[in-house]
Amino acid sequence: MVSTGLHDFGEEFAWKWTFRQDQIARSTTVNVLLYNDGTDALDDASDLSDITTEPNDGNYTRQSVTLDGADITLSADGTPATLEATFQVAFDTSNTTGTVDASAATCTFQSDLVGSDGSPTEHLLTSGLLRDSNGNTTSIDLANASNVQTTVEVTLN
C-alpha cells in the first residue's frame, strides 16, 4: 500500500535539512513521476528502485518542481495542525502506454542514516495515489490519455 507521508528516505532528508544542514547538500528541485502502486505496493521503507512500473515510452518524462518558490504551497489545518505541502505538475503522455494510479516525488542527496550512499543518490521522498476531481482514487490508462495532471500532497499530522 502506498505511503501517504514521507518515506524513510524522505524523513532523513527532512531531519537533516531541519537539524543538520552541515550534513546535506540540498537539491533545488524535486522530480515527480507516475507509477502503478497496485503493482509496486510501496511502503515506508521503499526507495526509488522499488518502482518498476514507471512509464518508459512515448513522450512521458519525469517533471521537476523548484523548491523555495511559488510552485509549492504550504498550509496548516485543524487543531492539532495537519501540515500540507502541495504542488501541481502536468505530464505529456502522448504515445505512452501502461496504467498508473500513483505519483511520487524524488530528490537527490547522500543518505547515511537510512541508506549508506557513497555519493548523492536520487531517493524517494513521498508518494500518493492519484485522485479525480471528486477526491476519489483513480487509475489512468495512458494509451487513452495525452495529458495527465496531478497534485502532489505531503501531509504531516
ABEGO torsion letter per residue (X at the ends): XBBABBBAAAAAAAAAAAABAAABBBBABBBBBBBBAAAAGBBAABBAAABAABBABEABBBBBBBBGBAABBBBBBEOBBBBBBBBBBBBBABGBBEBBABBBBBBBBBBAAABBBABBBBBBABBBBBBBAAGBBBBBBAAABABBBBBBBBBBX
